[in-house]
Amino acid sequence: MADPKRSWQPALLPGDVPKPVGAYSPAVRAGDFVFVSGQVPRDPRTGALAGDDIESQVRQTLANVKGALSAAGATLDDVVSVIAYLVNVDDWGKFNDIYRETFREPYPSRTAVGADLRGILVEISAIAYVKR
């Protein structure tokens, strides 16, 4: 819901996507920037976890990033920075292969860190720049 007192606005997800359980917006637009909250490997409509392997979870997580970007009027080509959280840092190579398939050169800046995630293998947040 738009708040005229704020200089940024949340992106509205499609009506068939449930609202987040937590106190956050999946994506917000602030001027020419779109900030995508950490996305996880769950189907946004059903809540089902996308497999138990890193490849399936990275693909679903990046699809969720793409959906949040779209809701804010951005695309993967607009992404300038990504932060990826991996439960197992040894999954970096598999993550990187799928990342290369998803983004194109020149690639956004990126940070990948090991993290203790609850029952998932990956979480990804992003920042996009969309000149108005």
C-alpha positions, 0 to 999 in steps of 0.5 A: 500500500502506498504511503504518501509520507514516505519517499519510497513505496512497496511494490505490489505483488500479484493478487494470487501471491500471499503477503509475507508473513514477516514485517517486510516488503518483498520489494520497494522502489526508492527513486530509481532504485529497487531493493528486493528483500531476501528471497527464498526457494519457496513457490510464492503461491503455494509456499512449497519448498523447491526441492532439497538440492542446491540447484533446484533451490537456486533456480526457484530463488532467482525466479522469486527475485525476478518476480519481485523485480517485475512487481516493481517495474524492473528486470534482471538486466536492471540488477546492479548488486546481489547478495547470496547467502549459502548454507554450504559454501562448497555449493558456491560452484553450483550456485555460480553456474546457475547465476551465470545462466540467469544473469548476463554480462556484464554481471552485477556486483555480488557478495556470497556468504555462508549463513545458517538458514532455517531449512533452506539452502539459499537466500538471495537479495538484490538491488536494481537501478531503473532510470525513470 
